Structure formats: C-alpha cells, structure tokens
Amino acid sequence: MDSPRAREQLWSDLRGFFEDDEGYGAGGTVWFLDIEPVDVKHLWDHVSARASSFGDDPTIYFDGDTPSDPPALFEAVERLLAGEGVSGVSPRLKGVRSHGELLPDLFPEVYSDAFGIYWWFGHPEDDWNPATASALAELLGELRAFVPGARLELEHSDDPDKLWQPISAYLSSVRP
C-alpha cells in the first residue's frame, strides 16, 4: 500500500542522501557486511536481475596480476564467490526497476563477505525524487530482509541509522 505522505516524509528525512547544493557527488555506500558468499550471491542476483543493462567496463579487482583476458562481469562475480582469483567487482547497473520505478544508475560493490550499493547525486541524469528514493528504500529493505544478521554500515557516516531509521519507518508504514 503506497502512500504519497509516506514518500514525502521519507524524502524529507533522506533528501541529503540524494541532493547536494555543492554539485555532483556519491551518495555514500550502503554496506551489508560480515555475510557469507551465498548471501552475497543472493543480494547480487536480486539487484542485477532488475537491471536492464550493465556499464561497459566493470571494475574487477584481482588477487594477483590482472589477467590479459579478464573475465566478463558475471564470470568475475562467480570467480569471486568461488575464491578463484577475483577479490572484488564493482559494475554499473543501468535501468534498475524497483516497485515500478526506474532508478538512476546504481553501483554495487561485491566482495566475498560484503555487498554494498552506492549512487550518484547532483547531476541532471540522476533523477532522485520522492518516488525514486522510496523505490530505493524498498530495494534496500528487501536486501536487508535477505541478510538480517548482516552488520550494516553507511560510508561517510558513523551512524547507519541515519539512513535505516527513516527507511524502516517508511517500510512499516507502506507494507501490510
């Protein structure tokens, strides 16, 4: 049950995560930490399945030297989770849909024991508004439900509750 009032309240509470008077910048990474590789895969599958396309050049971190023929995105994630020479993957997800809303590009950070998502703000292509912020809150709430024991962190903040309390309040007001 969607509520325009709940969306507006969430936007009011979290607007600083999506806008900055000083211009373009990263919104900060939302981290799910201390999780198992199977949980990382579940989070990755949940988010990547909602993307219509992927950026051309994902960042892939290797345990040793970069191979002359690096793996494609999905192979890199599989190798990461299997412990086969890849230590991290950070792609660009385009066209992610959550609860009927098209989100601005999202940037997952995938490691064997952690999964994070960050986004950009302050640029005309990054159309954050009450509807897209609410849809991101729904997506983050789904991820959190998959790994309830994960340690949550928020980059550039010593208090992840600055993000999670408004999201939790929003989700409890719109879910039956």
C-alpha positions in Angstrom: 0.0 0.0 0.0 1.8 3.1 -1.3 1.3 6.4 0.5 2.2 9.7 -1.0 2.5 11.1 2.5 5.0 8.3 3.5 7.0 9.0 0.4 7.2 12.7 1.1 8.2 12.0 4.7 11.0 9.6 3.6 12.2 12.2 1.0 12.2 14.9 3.7 14.2 12.6 6.1 16.7 11.4 3.5 17.0 14.2 0.9 20.6 14.9 1.9 21.5 11.4 0.6 20.2 12.3 -2.8 20.9 16.0 -3.3 23.8 18.3 -2.6 23.9 22.1 -3.2 27.6 21.8 -4.0 27.1 19.6 -7.1 27.8 16.1 -8.2 28.9 13.5 -5.7 28.5 10.0 -4.5 25.6 9.4 -2.1 27.7 7.0 0.1 27.8 3.3 0.1 25.2 1.3 2.0 27.1 -1.8 3.2 25.9 -5.3 4.2 28.9 -6.7 6.0 30.1 -10.0 7.6 27.9 -12.1 5.3 28.6 -15.5 3.6 29.4 -15.8 -0.1 26.0 -17.5 -0.7 24.3 -14.4 0.8 26.4 -12.1 -1.4 25.3 -14.1 -4.4 21.6 -13.8 -3.3 22.0 -10.0 -3.0 23.8 -9.7 -6.3 21.2 -11.8 -8.1 18.4 -9.8 -6.6 19.8 -6.5 -7.7 21.4 -7.5 -11.0 18.2 -9.2 -12.2 16.4 -5.8 -12.0 18.9 -4.1 -14.3 18.1 -3.6 -18.0 21.8 -3.3 -18.8 25.3 -3.0 -17.4 28.1 -0.5 -17.8 30.7 -1.4 -20.3 33.7 -1.7 -18.0 33.1 -3.1 -14.6 35.9 -2.6 -12.1 37.3 -6.0 -11.3 39.9 -6.5 -8.5 42.3 -9.4 -8.8 44.2 -11.2 -6.1 47.3 -11.1 -8.2 48.2 -9.7 -11.5 45.4 -8.6 -13.9 45.0 -11.3 -16.5 45.5 -10.3 -20.1 42.0 -11.6 -20.8 39.9 -10.6 -17.8 36.6 -12.3 -17.2 33.2 -10.8 -18.1 31.1 -9.4 -15.3 29.0 -12.4 -14.3 32.0 -14.7 -14.6 34.0 -12.4 -12.4 31.3 -12.5 -9.7 31.2 -16.3 -9.9 35.0 -16.5 -9.6 34.9 -14.0 -6.7 32.4 -16.1 -4.8 34.3 -19.3 -5.6 37.6 -17.8 -4.3 39.2 -18.1 -7.8 41.5 -15.1 -8.1 38.9 -12.3 -8.0 38.7 -10.2 -4.8 36.1 -7.6 -5.8 33.7 -6.5 -8.5 32.1 -3.1 -9.0 29.9 -2.7 -12.0 27.4 0.0 -13.1 23.8 -1.2 -13.2 21.5 0.7 -15.5 17.8 0.6 -15.7 17.2 -0.9 -12.3 13.5 -1.1 -11.5 12.1 -1.3 -8.0 8.4 -1.3 -7.3 7.6 0.1 -10.7 10.1 3.0 -10.6 13.1 3.4 -12.8 16.1 4.2 -10.5 19.1 6.2 -11.5 22.2 4.1 -12.1 23.3 2.0 -9.1 26.9 0.9 -8.4 27.2 -2.4 -6.4 30.4 -3.3 -4.6 30.6 -7.1 -4.5 33.1 -8.9 -2.2 33.1 -12.4 -0.8 31.9 -11.3 2.6 30.2 -7.9 1.8 27.8 -6.3 -0.6 27.3 -2.6 -1.0 25.4 -0.2 -3.2 26.2 3.4 -3.9 24.6 6.0 -6.2 25.4 9.5 -7.5 23.5 12.7 -7.0 23.6 16.3 -8.1 23.6 15.6 -11.8 20.5 16.0 -14.1 20.7 12.3 -15.2 20.4 11.3 -11.6 16.7 11.9 -11.1 16.2 11.4 -7.4 12.9 12.4 -6.1 10.3 11.1 -3.6 9.3 8.2 -5.9 12.8 7.0 -6.8 14.0 7.4 -3.2 11.1 5.4 -2.0 11.8 2.7 -4.6 15.4 2.5 -3.5 14.2 2.3 0.1 12.1 -0.7 -0.9 15.0 -2.3 -2.7 17.3 -1.8 0.3 14.6 -3.1 2.6 14.4 -6.3 0.5 18.2 -6.7 0.7 18.2 -6.2 4.4 15.5 -8.9 4.8 17.6 -11.4 3.0 20.5 -10.9 5.4 19.0 -9.8 8.7 22.2 -10.7 10.6 24.4 -8.6 8.4 26.3 -5.7 10.0 25.1 -2.5 8.4 27.3 0.4 7.6 27.0 3.7 5.8 30.0 5.2 4.2 30.9 8.7 5.4 28.8 8.2 8.5 29.4 6.8 11.9 25.6 6.2 12.3 24.0 4.0 9.7 20.7 4.5 11.5 20.6 8.0 9.9 19.6 6.0 6.8 18.0 2.9 8.2 15.6 4.5 10.7 13.7 6.6 8.1 13.7 3.6 5.7 12.4 1.3 8.4 9.7 3.8 9.3 8.7 4.2 5.7 8.6 0.4 5.1 6.5 -0.2 8.2 4.0 2.4 7.0 3.6 1.1 3.5 3.8 -2.7 4.0 0.8 -4.6 5.4 
